[in-house]
Amino acid sequence: MIRILIVEDEKPISDLIRLNLQSAGYFCDCAFDGMAAAHKIEENRYDLILLDIMLPEVNGYELMPYIQPYGTPVIFLTAKGRVEDRVKGLKLGADDYLVKPFEIIELLARVETVLRRYNLNQRMIEVDDLVIDTGSRTVKKAGKEISLTKKEYELLLFFIRNKNIALFRDKIYEKIWESDYMGDSRTVDLHVQRLRKKLGWEQKIASVYKVGYRLELGE
């Protein structure tokens, strides 16, 4: 199920968004200030973050550099509707910007568009000669099924959803193994090596010096 974090300090608005997203089939968490949002992002895996700008503790603009290493798409939800505010939000890496007040039907459309852009709401994902069925969790290359472990499969999806982005080893570990990174990169490196070999992606999954890895794919 798609997991969405709603970061909104006005509880009635947060509740309204949550109820409508849950009715549409999404799993939702809520945070009411920037610091609480940061803790939730550390502890959980989210497919999308709906982020208010004017927040207690840490505002939405300040939270963006913290979110970016996780590769999680963000939609700003805010009353700040000036052009310069929108430009600032987009330059910080937001995928979309929705000004309050907005219609829920428009929010749902924006959510679907961003998830589609990241292949997060697609059952079938095709990359070159690779076909991933997220329903059955099967992977086929040139029509032949490839046997992947649970972690290899999750690692593959994480790379695809963050294609052409340099991913830090610690963020890969925290996302896939859902625990704190203790500084030992062997677990990540071993799984990447096995995934490369099984898919024949030795060139596609590139090592990034002193960072981690990047899946290099054409747009």
C-alpha beads as a LAMMPS data file, in Angstrom:
LAMMPS data file: protein, C-alpha beads

219 atoms
218 bonds

1 atom types
1 bond types

-500.0 500.0 xlo xhi
-500.0 500.0 ylo yhi
-500.0 500.0 zlo zhi

Masses

1 110.0

Atoms # bond

1 1 1 0.000 0.000 0.000
2 1 1 1.174 3.532 -0.787
3 1 1 2.277 5.329 2.415
4 1 1 1.798 9.101 2.620
5 1 1 3.002 11.438 5.367
6 1 1 0.816 14.524 5.925
7 1 1 2.738 17.354 7.584
8 1 1 0.156 19.970 8.524
9 1 1 -0.136 21.865 11.830
10 1 1 -3.878 22.610 11.535
11 1 1 -5.546 19.408 12.740
12 1 1 -8.919 19.922 10.985
13 1 1 -7.139 20.299 7.644
14 1 1 -4.884 17.329 8.404
15 1 1 -7.889 15.185 9.341
16 1 1 -9.769 16.170 6.186
17 1 1 -6.798 15.271 3.970
18 1 1 -6.189 12.016 5.832
19 1 1 -9.810 10.835 5.616
20 1 1 -10.017 11.516 1.890
21 1 1 -6.681 9.872 1.116
22 1 1 -7.601 6.826 3.185
23 1 1 -10.917 6.604 1.311
24 1 1 -8.883 6.578 -1.902
25 1 1 -6.886 3.589 -0.639
26 1 1 -3.744 5.239 0.743
27 1 1 -2.136 4.628 4.144
28 1 1 -1.543 7.935 5.962
29 1 1 0.568 9.160 8.873
30 1 1 0.301 12.693 10.268
31 1 1 2.812 15.087 11.827
32 1 1 1.895 18.487 13.199
33 1 1 5.298 20.177 13.271
34 1 1 8.562 19.954 11.353
35 1 1 10.518 18.194 14.097
36 1 1 7.894 15.468 14.487
37 1 1 7.916 15.046 10.705
38 1 1 11.696 14.584 10.706
39 1 1 11.403 11.839 13.335
40 1 1 8.690 10.036 11.362
41 1 1 10.752 10.231 8.157
42 1 1 13.684 8.661 10.016
43 1 1 11.586 5.847 11.436
44 1 1 9.299 4.976 8.499
45 1 1 9.291 4.553 4.746
46 1 1 7.010 6.926 2.846
47 1 1 6.158 7.059 -0.841
48 1 1 5.005 10.696 -0.732
49 1 1 5.072 13.636 1.679
50 1 1 2.416 16.378 1.726
51 1 1 4.221 19.283 3.359
52 1 1 2.926 22.567 4.736
53 1 1 5.418 25.448 4.765
54 1 1 4.386 27.415 7.872
55 1 1 5.078 24.826 10.573
56 1 1 6.129 25.046 14.241
57 1 1 9.689 24.040 15.194
58 1 1 11.041 23.535 11.668
59 1 1 9.271 24.990 8.633
60 1 1 8.681 23.197 5.353
61 1 1 11.458 24.991 3.498
62 1 1 13.946 24.043 6.224
63 1 1 12.757 20.426 6.165
64 1 1 13.366 19.947 2.422
65 1 1 17.183 19.444 2.590
66 1 1 16.555 16.773 5.231
67 1 1 14.009 14.960 3.033
68 1 1 16.012 15.028 -0.213
69 1 1 18.552 12.264 0.623
70 1 1 15.634 9.861 1.130
71 1 1 14.430 10.436 -2.435
72 1 1 10.815 10.827 -1.290
73 1 1 8.633 13.023 -3.544
74 1 1 7.071 16.097 -1.921
75 1 1 3.983 18.187 -2.631
76 1 1 3.853 21.529 -0.829
77 1 1 0.438 22.440 0.603
78 1 1 0.461 26.070 1.704
79 1 1 -1.322 29.396 1.923
80 1 1 1.809 31.080 0.540
81 1 1 0.639 31.601 -3.025
82 1 1 3.065 34.224 -4.308
83 1 1 5.055 33.305 -7.413
84 1 1 8.350 33.703 -5.560
85 1 1 7.169 31.279 -2.868
86 1 1 6.238 28.685 -5.484
87 1 1 9.564 29.118 -7.267
88 1 1 11.452 28.736 -3.978
89 1 1 9.573 25.538 -3.141
90 1 1 10.186 24.009 -6.558
91 1 1 13.864 24.985 -6.524
92 1 1 14.221 23.240 -3.163
93 1 1 13.112 20.025 -4.869
94 1 1 9.344 19.845 -4.381
95 1 1 7.495 17.929 -7.099
96 1 1 4.370 20.069 -6.929
97 1 1 2.916 23.067 -5.093
98 1 1 -0.758 23.394 -4.167
99 1 1 -2.097 26.631 -2.704
100 1 1 -4.731 26.671 0.048
101 1 1 -7.660 26.630 -0.070
102 1 1 -7.863 23.774 -2.551
103 1 1 -10.458 21.222 -3.577
104 1 1 -9.815 17.673 -2.364
105 1 1 -10.427 16.359 -5.876
106 1 1 -7.523 18.498 -7.097
107 1 1 -5.263 17.244 -4.302
108 1 1 -6.075 13.629 -5.189
109 1 1 -5.278 14.335 -8.847
110 1 1 -1.937 15.922 -7.890
111 1 1 -1.099 12.949 -5.656
112 1 1 -1.883 10.464 -8.439
113 1 1 0.216 12.450 -10.926
114 1 1 3.298 12.524 -8.692
115 1 1 2.983 8.839 -7.796
116 1 1 2.638 7.992 -11.489
117 1 1 5.758 10.019 -12.267
118 1 1 7.713 7.851 -9.804
119 1 1 6.037 4.606 -10.940
120 1 1 4.648 4.241 -7.414
121 1 1 1.063 3.491 -8.392
122 1 1 1.784 1.222 -11.326
123 1 1 1.333 -2.511 -11.067
124 1 1 3.579 -3.149 -14.076
125 1 1 6.900 -1.321 -14.339
126 1 1 8.984 -1.733 -17.504
127 1 1 12.650 -0.747 -17.693
128 1 1 14.403 -1.722 -20.921
129 1 1 13.823 -5.497 -21.180
130 1 1 12.935 -5.782 -17.481
131 1 1 9.289 -6.127 -16.391
132 1 1 8.311 -5.852 -12.713
133 1 1 4.863 -6.924 -11.543
134 1 1 4.437 -5.178 -8.183
135 1 1 1.259 -7.141 -7.500
136 1 1 2.856 -10.575 -7.667
137 1 1 6.351 -9.184 -6.851
138 1 1 7.836 -10.967 -9.856
139 1 1 10.649 -9.748 -12.084
140 1 1 11.216 -10.890 -15.654
141 1 1 14.117 -10.059 -17.942
142 1 1 13.568 -10.670 -21.639
143 1 1 10.588 -12.844 -20.666
144 1 1 12.560 -15.014 -18.232
145 1 1 11.730 -14.793 -14.534
146 1 1 14.572 -13.648 -12.290
147 1 1 14.619 -15.012 -8.743
148 1 1 15.249 -12.186 -6.262
149 1 1 15.247 -12.226 -2.490
150 1 1 12.864 -9.868 -0.660
151 1 1 15.640 -7.335 -0.028
152 1 1 16.973 -7.562 -3.586
153 1 1 13.466 -6.893 -4.908
154 1 1 12.982 -3.894 -2.599
155 1 1 16.441 -2.604 -3.528
156 1 1 15.586 -2.854 -7.232
157 1 1 12.369 -0.848 -6.765
158 1 1 14.217 1.746 -4.687
159 1 1 16.801 2.211 -7.446
160 1 1 14.140 2.457 -10.160
161 1 1 12.076 4.982 -8.198
162 1 1 15.218 7.088 -7.701
163 1 1 16.835 6.550 -11.089
164 1 1 19.768 8.784 -12.063
165 1 1 20.099 9.994 -8.448
166 1 1 23.204 9.316 -6.356
167 1 1 21.999 7.385 -3.302
168 1 1 24.045 7.309 -0.106
169 1 1 24.764 3.885 1.359
170 1 1 23.363 4.874 4.753
171 1 1 20.060 6.008 3.207
172 1 1 19.832 2.813 1.144
173 1 1 20.366 0.754 4.277
174 1 1 17.846 2.708 6.347
175 1 1 15.214 2.504 3.588
176 1 1 15.585 -1.190 2.758
177 1 1 16.523 -2.651 6.137
178 1 1 14.412 -0.173 8.131
179 1 1 16.994 0.253 10.876
180 1 1 19.784 2.651 11.738
181 1 1 22.949 2.482 9.664
182 1 1 25.898 1.440 11.847
183 1 1 28.674 2.290 9.397
184 1 1 29.242 -1.177 7.901
185 1 1 28.593 -0.968 4.147
186 1 1 29.127 -4.673 3.424
187 1 1 25.422 -5.553 3.611
188 1 1 24.478 -2.916 1.046
189 1 1 27.469 -3.650 -1.191
190 1 1 26.805 -7.396 -1.195
191 1 1 23.152 -6.984 -2.161
192 1 1 24.034 -4.494 -4.897
193 1 1 26.640 -6.877 -6.316
194 1 1 24.161 -9.762 -6.363
195 1 1 21.459 -7.596 -7.946
196 1 1 23.871 -6.407 -10.644
197 1 1 24.828 -9.971 -11.484
198 1 1 21.279 -11.360 -11.572
199 1 1 20.022 -8.549 -13.836
200 1 1 23.157 -8.109 -15.910
201 1 1 23.200 -4.483 -14.742
202 1 1 26.902 -4.205 -13.948
203 1 1 27.078 -0.981 -15.976
204 1 1 23.633 0.395 -15.112
205 1 1 24.067 0.362 -11.308
206 1 1 27.117 2.603 -11.080
207 1 1 29.274 3.096 -8.006
208 1 1 29.545 6.696 -6.860
209 1 1 32.837 7.400 -5.096
210 1 1 32.451 8.090 -1.355
211 1 1 28.654 8.170 -1.744
212 1 1 27.045 4.892 -2.778
213 1 1 25.283 3.963 -6.009
214 1 1 23.282 5.402 -8.873
215 1 1 20.992 3.579 -11.334
216 1 1 21.802 5.123 -14.699
217 1 1 18.824 5.033 -17.049
218 1 1 17.684 7.190 -19.937
219 1 1 14.667 9.405 -19.331

Bonds

1 1 1 2
2 1 2 3
3 1 3 4
4 1 4 5
5 1 5 6
6 1 6 7
7 1 7 8
8 1 8 9
9 1 9 10
10 1 10 11
11 1 11 12
12 1 12 13
13 1 13 14
14 1 14 15
15 1 15 16
16 1 16 17
17 1 17 18
18 1 18 19
19 1 19 20
20 1 20 21
21 1 21 22
22 1 22 23
23 1 23 24
24 1 24 25
25 1 25 26
26 1 26 27
27 1 27 28
28 1 28 29
29 1 29 30
30 1 30 31
31 1 31 32
32 1 32 33
33 1 33 34
34 1 34 35
35 1 35 36
36 1 36 37
37 1 37 38
38 1 38 39
39 1 39 40
40 1 40 41
41 1 41 42
42 1 42 43
43 1 43 44
44 1 44 45
45 1 45 46
46 1 46 47
47 1 47 48
48 1 48 49
49 1 49 50
50 1 50 51
51 1 51 52
52 1 52 53
53 1 53 54
54 1 54 55
55 1 55 56
56 1 56 57
57 1 57 58
58 1 58 59
59 1 59 60
60 1 60 61
61 1 61 62
62 1 62 63
63 1 63 64
64 1 64 65
65 1 65 66
66 1 66 67
67 1 67 68
68 1 68 69
69 1 69 70
70 1 70 71
71 1 71 72
72 1 72 73
73 1 73 74
74 1 74 75
75 1 75 76
76 1 76 77
77 1 77 78
78 1 78 79
79 1 79 80
80 1 80 81
81 1 81 82
82 1 82 83
83 1 83 84
84 1 84 85
85 1 85 86
86 1 86 87
87 1 87 88
88 1 88 89
89 1 89 90
90 1 90 91
91 1 91 92
92 1 92 93
93 1 93 94
94 1 94 95
95 1 95 96
96 1 96 97
97 1 97 98
98 1 98 99
99 1 99 100
100 1 100 101
101 1 101 102
102 1 102 103
103 1 103 104
104 1 104 105
105 1 105 106
106 1 106 107
107 1 107 108
108 1 108 109
109 1 109 110
110 1 110 111
111 1 111 112
112 1 112 113
113 1 113 114
114 1 114 115
115 1 115 116
116 1 116 117
117 1 117 118
118 1 118 119
119 1 119 120
120 1 120 121
121 1 121 122
122 1 122 123
123 1 123 124
124 1 124 125
125 1 125 126
126 1 126 127
127 1 127 128
128 1 128 129
129 1 129 130
130 1 130 131
131 1 131 132
132 1 132 133
133 1 133 134
134 1 134 135
135 1 135 136
136 1 136 137
137 1 137 138
138 1 138 139
139 1 139 140
140 1 140 141
141 1 141 142
142 1 142 143
143 1 143 144
144 1 144 145
145 1 145 146
146 1 146 147
147 1 147 148
148 1 148 149
149 1 149 150
150 1 150 151
151 1 151 152
152 1 152 153
153 1 153 154
154 1 154 155
155 1 155 156
156 1 156 157
157 1 157 158
158 1 158 159
159 1 159 160
160 1 160 161
161 1 161 162
162 1 162 163
163 1 163 164
164 1 164 165
165 1 165 166
166 1 166 167
167 1 167 168
168 1 168 169
169 1 169 170
170 1 170 171
171 1 171 172
172 1 172 173
173 1 173 174
174 1 174 175
175 1 175 176
176 1 176 177
177 1 177 178
178 1 178 179
179 1 179 180
180 1 180 181
181 1 181 182
182 1 182 183
183 1 183 184
184 1 184 185
185 1 185 186
186 1 186 187
187 1 187 188
188 1 188 189
189 1 189 190
190 1 190 191
191 1 191 192
192 1 192 193
193 1 193 194
194 1 194 195
195 1 195 196
196 1 196 197
197 1 197 198
198 1 198 199
199 1 199 200
200 1 200 201
201 1 201 202
202 1 202 203
203 1 203 204
204 1 204 205
205 1 205 206
206 1 206 207
207 1 207 208
208 1 208 209
209 1 209 210
210 1 210 211
211 1 211 212
212 1 212 213
213 1 213 214
214 1 214 215
215 1 215 216
216 1 216 217
217 1 217 218
218 1 218 219
